[in-house]
Amino acid sequence: MKLRFLCHARRHWLMQDVEATVHTLRQLQGVARRALAGSDTDKAIRLAGSSLECAELLLLTHKRVDAASIADFRQSAELLASALETGGSRTLACQVTGGSIATLQALDSAADLSGPVYAACLGLLRQRHDYAQRDDHATAPRMLGGGVQP
């Protein structure tokens, strides 16, 4: 994905230092969760997006492809999708989920991490499904078989 939440200087710095990337990622996840819990969705979106960009740097730039980095990537993607959904941007939330799954699938072909990659993809899809289930489908037109028309 082409994420641009981090400023150029910070992104460049994080591209040079894997430990700083891990530390920054964890900090951003925590602050983003608190912002989302406190209903500051704009701040949560910025911080979760920065967290996802850090997670992507870990996987793609630093080549730190392991179960922990995959889990961090998934958590950051879920956090950003949640913040976007809460802010009313369902389409963007779905695009983040789809782009994150595509990134993870590319990792699966490059390394023998099918279990963690599969679990992360499934978790992201479950999150989207759970949000869809929370919607009030009473006003949505129904299709044969009980589906909801787009």
C-alpha positions in Angstrom: 0.0 0.0 0.0 1.1 3.6 -0.5 0.7 5.0 3.0 1.7 8.6 3.7 0.8 9.3 7.3 4.4 9.9 8.5 6.3 13.0 7.6 9.2 12.6 5.2 11.9 13.1 7.9 10.4 10.6 10.3 9.8 8.0 7.6 13.4 8.4 6.4 14.7 8.0 10.0 12.5 4.9 10.6 13.7 3.4 7.3 17.2 3.5 8.8 16.5 2.0 12.3 14.5 -1.1 12.8 14.4 -0.8 16.6 13.1 2.8 16.4 10.5 1.5 14.0 9.3 -1.2 16.4 9.3 1.3 19.3 7.4 4.0 17.3 4.9 1.4 16.1 4.0 0.3 19.6 3.7 3.8 20.9 1.5 4.9 18.0 -0.8 1.8 18.5 -1.3 2.7 22.2 -2.0 6.3 21.6 -4.3 5.6 18.7 -6.3 3.1 20.8 -6.7 5.7 23.5 -7.7 8.4 21.0 -10.3 6.0 19.5 -11.6 5.1 22.9 -11.9 8.8 23.8 -13.9 9.4 20.6 -11.1 11.5 19.0 -11.5 9.8 15.6 -9.4 12.3 13.6 -6.5 11.8 15.9 -7.0 8.1 16.0 -7.0 7.9 12.2 -3.7 9.9 11.9 -2.0 7.8 14.6 -3.3 4.4 13.4 -2.3 5.3 9.9 1.2 6.1 11.1 1.2 2.9 13.0 0.3 0.9 9.9 3.0 2.7 7.9 5.5 1.7 10.6 4.3 -1.9 10.5 4.6 -1.9 6.7 8.2 -0.5 7.0 9.0 -3.4 9.3 7.7 -6.0 6.8 8.8 -4.5 3.5 11.8 -2.2 4.1 13.4 -3.9 7.1 12.4 -7.4 5.8 11.4 -8.3 9.4 8.9 -11.0 8.3 8.0 -13.0 11.3 4.8 -13.9 13.2 5.2 -10.9 15.6 5.6 -8.4 12.8 2.7 -9.9 10.9 0.6 -9.6 14.1 1.7 -5.9 14.5 0.7 -5.2 10.9 -2.7 -6.8 11.4 -3.3 -4.9 14.7 -2.4 -1.6 13.0 -4.6 -2.3 10.0 -7.5 -3.2 12.2 -7.0 -0.1 14.3 -7.0 2.1 11.2 -10.0 0.4 9.7 -11.9 0.8 13.0 -11.0 4.5 13.3 -12.1 5.1 9.7 -15.3 3.1 10.2 -16.0 5.1 13.4 -15.3 8.3 11.5 -17.9 7.3 8.8 -15.4 6.3 6.1 -16.6 2.8 5.4 -15.2 2.7 1.9 -11.7 3.7 3.1 -11.9 1.2 5.9 -12.6 -1.6 3.3 -9.8 -0.3 1.1 -7.4 -0.5 4.1 -8.5 -4.0 4.8 -8.2 -5.1 1.1 -4.8 -3.5 0.8 -3.6 -5.0 4.0 -4.7 -8.5 2.9 -2.9 -8.0 -0.5 0.3 -7.0 1.4 0.0 -10.0 3.6 -0.6 -12.4 0.7 2.5 -11.1 -1.0 4.5 -12.0 2.1 3.0 -15.5 2.1 4.4 -16.2 -1.3 7.8 -14.8 -0.3 8.2 -16.8 3.0 7.0 -19.9 4.8 4.5 -18.1 7.0 1.2 -19.4 5.7 -0.2 -19.9 9.2 0.4 -16.4 10.6 -0.5 -14.8 7.3 -3.7 -16.8 7.0 -4.7 -15.9 10.6 -4.0 -12.2 10.0 -6.1 -12.2 6.8 -8.9 -14.0 8.4 -8.8 -11.6 11.4 -9.0 -8.6 9.1 -12.0 -10.1 7.2 -13.7 -11.0 10.5 -13.4 -7.4 11.6 -15.1 -6.1 8.4 -17.8 -8.7 8.9 -18.4 -7.7 12.5 -18.8 -4.1 11.5 -21.2 -5.0 8.8 -23.3 -7.1 11.3 -23.6 -4.0 13.6 -25.2 -2.0 10.9 -29.0 -1.5 11.0 -30.0 -3.7 8.1 -33.7 -3.0 8.7 -33.6 -0.3 6.0 -31.3 -2.0 3.6 -33.0 -3.7 0.6 -32.8 -7.5 0.8 -31.9 -9.8 -2.0 -33.1 -13.4 -2.4 -31.3 -15.6 0.1 -31.2 -12.9 2.7 -28.2 -10.9 1.3 -28.1 -7.1 1.4 -27.9 -5.2 -1.9 -24.8 -3.0 -2.2 
